């Protein structure tokens, strides 16, 4: 059993490293495309250059293009209004993991989104993701940015003031060692320590709870990820 666990861990690390290499290659390609588009703009083809940038830079340009997607998805403009629409409920499995059964929107919007759970495990979200490359935040982050991180396959560790300081410190150390994770305080959550991934969530008793490692192993870039391999860097920091 120990050998199998080590093999599985090595495979996950290799997969994450491969995705990170692909992301770096994509970023280099995007920079080349951006420079090429700028030359076209200087030559007078402004409209053509803008179209090229928006069509080629993909997720790195989402902050520039997805506001229109948000308007299209919820019928509101700018940052005004509140977006709802997710329906469903949690179903708790024998392992203690709660799975959302219902709809979770994936529209990018700058409108305020209210979620049916806290912390949220999915739904419409801000065009910019919260950095989740082992990032530990000591202040609350915006739910809408964190949900975008979950869409990229991150696990979000949250805690409130009832959590033991030793547990918070131990979890922070674990997050810092793990790509595609982030951590922040969420005072309004039900339990002292909670783990969230896209459409999945659970409570853990402490940093030493075996469920922590199991949740990470299952959901860090797990099968639930809507956008596997998408960036966890280059987004919003604190």
Order of alpha helices (4+ residues) and beta strands (2+ residues): alpha-alpha-alpha-beta-beta-beta-beta-beta-alpha-beta-alpha-beta-beta-beta-alpha
